[in-house]
Each structure stands twice: as C-alpha cells, then as structure tokens.
C-alpha cells in the first residue's frame, strides 16, 4: 500500500463511500429487477380477453 501520509483518512474514506454507493446501486438494481420480474409474471398469468 502506498504511503498516503496525512491524506490517508480522506482517501480511504472516499474509497469506502464509493464502494458503499456502488453496493447500494447493485442492491437497488437487483431489488428492482425482482419486483419487475414478479409484475411481469403476474401480467403473463392473467387470462387474455380478445
């Protein structure tokens, strides 16, 4: 690991915030995909009129 000197707290903090935001985006995307998939399955189960 490179010597970050007095900036270590800020650099590590920035990495932590970035990883947290990326994790939140992945979680939100997966949750949204599950919700949309469930809605699509519900629509596909409905009887067709016509």
N, C-alpha and C positions, 0 to 999 in steps of 0.2 A: 504494500500500500504506500502510495507516495506521501511524503510529509506535507501536510496541509497547513501546518503552522496555526496561526490564530484564526484562520478561516474554516477550520475543521468542523466546528459546530454548524456553521451555515451550509457548508457543502453537504454534510451528512444529513442535515435537516431537509435540504432541498431534495436529496435523493429519497428520503423517507416520504415526504409529501407527494412526490411524483409517483412513487410505487403505490402509495395509498390511493391516489386518484386513478391510476391505471387499474388497480384491483377493483375499485368501485365501479368503473366503467364496464369491466368484464362481468362483474356480478349483475349489474343492471341489464346488460345485454342478454345474458343467459336467462334472467327472470322474465324479461320482455318476450324472448323467444318462446319460453314455456307457455306464457299467457296467450300469445298469438296462436301457437300450435293447438292449445286447448279450444280456443274460439273457432279455429278452422275445423277441427274435428266435430264440434257441435253443429256448425253450419252444414257440414257434409252428412251428418246423421239425419237432418230434417228431411221429411218427405217432400218431393218436388210436386209442385202444382202446375200442371200445364201439359 
